[in-house]
């Protein structure tokens, strides 16, 4: 996905201050759910960081962090920060 090259790097602590109110559909990687499961496994087992590409209401962002848990609608990042899955484009290990 070429668009991820133009992402803005943000610190995970800033995610809770971002807005996710837009209901626009985000084009997601076809294997996103598998990427989430693998990143969660790596986060719990090895404390490995991944790059998460996602959209907030202002545009494409990237965060490098550890995923601790995943649910039906959100992933939980290190530090108890939640990110909506429907706004995630791709996760790179």
Secondary structure, 3 states (H helix, E strand, C coil): CHHHHHCEECCHHHHHHCCCCCCCCCCCCCCHHHHHHHHHHHHHHHCCCEEEEEEECCEEEEEEECEEEECCCEEEECCCEEEEHHHEEEEEC
